Amino acid sequence: MPGAVTATAGAEPSRPTHLLRHNRPFRTLFSARLVSYAGDSLGLVALMFHVAETTGPALAISLLLLVGDFAPSLLGPFTGALADRLNLRRLMVGCELVQAAVLLVIVLTLPPLPVLLALVAIRATASQIFQPASRAAVPALVADRDLEPANSTVGFGANAAEAVGPLLAAALFPLVGVSGLLLVDAVSFLASAVLLATLPSLPAAAGPERQPSLLRQARAGMSYLFSVPTVRVIFLGFTAVVAFNGVDDVALLLLARETYQVGNSGAGLLLGAVGLGLVAGYAMLSRWGTRASMPLLLVVGFAVSSVGNLLTGLAWAVAAAIALQAVRGLGLAAMDIGSITLLQRTVPAGMLGRVFGNLYGAIGVAAAASYLAGGLLLDLTSAPLTLIIAGVGGLVATGVVALRLPRAMRRADTGGAPAVD
């Protein structure tokens, strides 16, 4: 494995700066994701500007977000199977080139809404394929002891890039307009593809001659997900926490405007606080995360992210709510790194793409369900009560995970794992 060659010798995990300086393949993956995530967040803002200017209704923007986030999530079993079936380097390069091509078509045509939504769906599907492939590539590029700092470093870069993207869009929009922003996004994907093409070959765990059909691989991935206790607990726990807490974006906006009666600036600070906490959390975990137990980090992350919403619903002022959401961001970083690292260490290489594909797909579906159910709850009650209910539900799910995960891991230590198809 490349990680065995590029990682430095010794029992202690490498520092993030050491990984980035001395592990060229990992540095390449990190840089590629940094570039494409910044461009992607910038491009999303540009598309929202375009739809708002040309169609007007908020429903059109909602449809844009729906096809960009929710629809590709339904393909999770198949996008993950592709990551286990194909060479990861070629797959990631192909995904970036597809996204660049779609954006160039949009730039050149600025099509009507139905065609635009179809093109956005294609781009989002390529992004959905890229996610599990990039997660599955990390264990092949770094030593096992370096997984925590590697995952945290990638998470820090991706979230920092996503935070910077809208700021770049706001700064560049008066100069280049929507087409210019989309062109910058397309160039970012092309740059990412060039970087990824320099990675070492990352072949599938099983050779092409042993590959079953894509449908069979997708079914095997779903079967594996629910047949391995540790994986099942992480998958169901993560999905449940998101299903309860995913409504927070909508609830926080109403909390700022209706409960605290602050303007757009205050609402923006409240919505952006969790992002600041996320970036800070990834930065902290990249440096000190190797000292933590990953199961404990996962459970603490679930708990902090849920308590953050619960206490935000009880907060007496917008400043307190902003602080609580920043702390909640720390919990989101912890649950992300805990789950990724545990799965990378638990799941065999030939199944890792499918597990991540199914996990990210389920998270997207859970978030969409939370938006719908939470929207109804917001109409029937209020933003503070909705956040309290979301936090309590997340804590119940956290308690179940805290009870079941140690038992599941003990069973994994004493029993065998299912065969990988």
WOSULRA-V359265 format. One record per residue. N is the residue number from 0. RES is the residue in three letters. OMEGA is omega in whole degrees, 0 to 359 (* if undefined). Layout:
# WOSULRA-V359265
n = (N:N)
res = (RES:RES)
omega = (OMEGA:OMEGA)
This chain:
# WOSULRA-V359265
n = (0:1:2:3:4:5:6:7:8:9:10:11:12:13:14:15:16:17:18:19:20:21:22:23:24:25:26:27:28:29:30:31:32:33:34:35:36:37:38:39:40:41:42:43:44:45:46:47:48:49:50:51:52:53:54:55:56:57:58:59:60:61:62:63:64:65:66:67:68:69:70:71:72:73:74:75:76:77:78:79:80:81:82:83:84:85:86:87:88:89:90:91:92:93:94:95:96:97:98:99:100:101:102:103:104:105:106:107:108:109:110:111:112:113:114:115:116:117:118:119:120:121:122:123:124:125:126:127:128:129:130:131:132:133:134:135:136:137:138:139:140:141:142:143:144:145:146:147:148:149:150:151:152:153:154:155:156:157:158:159:160:161:162:163:164:165:166:167:168:169:170:171:172:173:174:175:176:177:178:179:180:181:182:183:184:185:186:187:188:189:190:191:192:193:194:195:196:197:198:199:200:201:202:203:204:205:206:207:208:209:210:211:212:213:214:215:216:217:218:219:220:221:222:223:224:225:226:227:228:229:230:231:232:233:234:235:236:237:238:239:240:241:242:243:244:245:246:247:248:249:250:251:252:253:254:255:256:257:258:259:260:261:262:263:264:265:266:267:268:269:270:271:272:273:274:275:276:277:278:279:280:281:282:283:284:285:286:287:288:289:290:291:292:293:294:295:296:297:298:299:300:301:302:303:304:305:306:307:308:309:310:311:312:313:314:315:316:317:318:319:320:321:322:323:324:325:326:327:328:329:330:331:332:333:334:335:336:337:338:339:340:341:342:343:344:345:346:347:348:349:350:351:352:353:354:355:356:357:358:359:360:361:362:363:364:365:366:367:368:369:370:371:372:373:374:375:376:377:378:379:380:381:382:383:384:385:386:387:388:389:390:391:392:393:394:395:396:397:398:399:400:401:402:403:404:405:406:407:408:409:410:411:412:413:414:415:416:417:418:419:420)
res = (MET:PRO:GLY:ALA:VAL:THR:ALA:THR:ALA:GLY:ALA:GLU:PRO:SER:ARG:PRO:THR:HIS:LEU:LEU:ARG:HIS:ASN:ARG:PRO:PHE:ARG:THR:LEU:PHE:SER:ALA:ARG:LEU:VAL:SER:TYR:ALA:GLY:ASP:SER:LEU:GLY:LEU:VAL:ALA:LEU:MET:PHE:HIS:VAL:ALA:GLU:THR:THR:GLY:PRO:ALA:LEU:ALA:ILE:SER:LEU:LEU:LEU:LEU:VAL:GLY:ASP:PHE:ALA:PRO:SER:LEU:LEU:GLY:PRO:PHE:THR:GLY:ALA:LEU:ALA:ASP:ARG:LEU:ASN:LEU:ARG:ARG:LEU:MET:VAL:GLY:CYS:GLU:LEU:VAL:GLN:ALA:ALA:VAL:LEU:LEU:VAL:ILE:VAL:LEU:THR:LEU:PRO:PRO:LEU:PRO:VAL:LEU:LEU:ALA:LEU:VAL:ALA:ILE:ARG:ALA:THR:ALA:SER:GLN:ILE:PHE:GLN:PRO:ALA:SER:ARG:ALA:ALA:VAL:PRO:ALA:LEU:VAL:ALA:ASP:ARG:ASP:LEU:GLU:PRO:ALA:ASN:SER:THR:VAL:GLY:PHE:GLY:ALA:ASN:ALA:ALA:GLU:ALA:VAL:GLY:PRO:LEU:LEU:ALA:ALA:ALA:LEU:PHE:PRO:LEU:VAL:GLY:VAL:SER:GLY:LEU:LEU:LEU:VAL:ASP:ALA:VAL:SER:PHE:LEU:ALA:SER:ALA:VAL:LEU:LEU:ALA:THR:LEU:PRO:SER:LEU:PRO:ALA:ALA:ALA:GLY:PRO:GLU:ARG:GLN:PRO:SER:LEU:LEU:ARG:GLN:ALA:ARG:ALA:GLY:MET:SER:TYR:LEU:PHE:SER:VAL:PRO:THR:VAL:ARG:VAL:ILE:PHE:LEU:GLY:PHE:THR:ALA:VAL:VAL:ALA:PHE:ASN:GLY:VAL:ASP:ASP:VAL:ALA:LEU:LEU:LEU:LEU:ALA:ARG:GLU:THR:TYR:GLN:VAL:GLY:ASN:SER:GLY:ALA:GLY:LEU:LEU:LEU:GLY:ALA:VAL:GLY:LEU:GLY:LEU:VAL:ALA:GLY:TYR:ALA:MET:LEU:SER:ARG:TRP:GLY:THR:ARG:ALA:SER:MET:PRO:LEU:LEU:LEU:VAL:VAL:GLY:PHE:ALA:VAL:SER:SER:VAL:GLY:ASN:LEU:LEU:THR:GLY:LEU:ALA:TRP:ALA:VAL:ALA:ALA:ALA:ILE:ALA:LEU:GLN:ALA:VAL:ARG:GLY:LEU:GLY:LEU:ALA:ALA:MET:ASP:ILE:GLY:SER:ILE:THR:LEU:LEU:GLN:ARG:THR:VAL:PRO:ALA:GLY:MET:LEU:GLY:ARG:VAL:PHE:GLY:ASN:LEU:TYR:GLY:ALA:ILE:GLY:VAL:ALA:ALA:ALA:ALA:SER:TYR:LEU:ALA:GLY:GLY:LEU:LEU:LEU:ASP:LEU:THR:SER:ALA:PRO:LEU:THR:LEU:ILE:ILE:ALA:GLY:VAL:GLY:GLY:LEU:VAL:ALA:THR:GLY:VAL:VAL:ALA:LEU:ARG:LEU:PRO:ARG:ALA:MET:ARG:ARG:ALA:ASP:THR:GLY:GLY:ALA:PRO:ALA:VAL:ASP)
omega = (181:182:180:181:188:181:180:181:178:185:184:176:179:172:179:180:178:178:183:180:192:179:186:179:179:178:179:179:179:182:181:180:179:182:186:178:177:178:181:180:175:181:178:178:180:179:177:175:183:181:180:182:188:182:175:188:178:179:180:178:178:178:178:179:182:181:179:184:189:186:179:179:180:181:185:180:182:178:176:179:177:179:178:187:189:173:187:179:180:181:180:177:179:179:180:179:177:180:177:181:179:181:177:176:179:180:186:186:188:191:175:189:182:179:178:180:178:179:178:178:178:179:181:177:176:177:179:176:183:186:180:179:180:177:180:182:186:180:178:184:180:176:182:183:182:184:181:179:179:180:180:180:177:179:178:181:182:182:176:179:179:178:182:184:179:177:176:180:180:181:186:186:179:184:189:180:183:182:179:179:179:177:175:178:180:179:179:178:177:178:178:180:179:179:183:180:179:177:171:179:180:186:176:182:177:180:181:182:181:186:169:179:179:180:179:177:178:178:178:178:178:179:179:184:184:181:179:188:183:180:181:181:179:182:183:180:180:181:181:180:178:180:178:191:184:182:190:181:179:183:181:178:179:178:181:187:187:183:181:178:176:181:182:180:178:178:178:177:180:180:183:184:182:177:176:177:178:181:178:180:178:179:179:183:179:181:186:184:181:180:186:170:183:175:179:179:180:182:178:178:176:184:182:180:180:178:179:178:180:182:175:176:180:186:184:183:182:179:178:179:178:179:181:178:175:176:178:177:175:179:179:177:181:181:178:182:179:182:182:184:178:180:179:180:185:190:176:186:184:180:189:180:180:178:179:178:179:180:181:176:180:178:178:178:180:179:178:177:179:177:183:181:179:177:177:180:178:179:184:185:181:180:179:181:178:179:178:179:179:180:179:178:177:179:176:177:178:178:178:179:180:179:189:186:179:179:180:180:175:177:179:180:184:183:180:178:177:178:179:180:*)
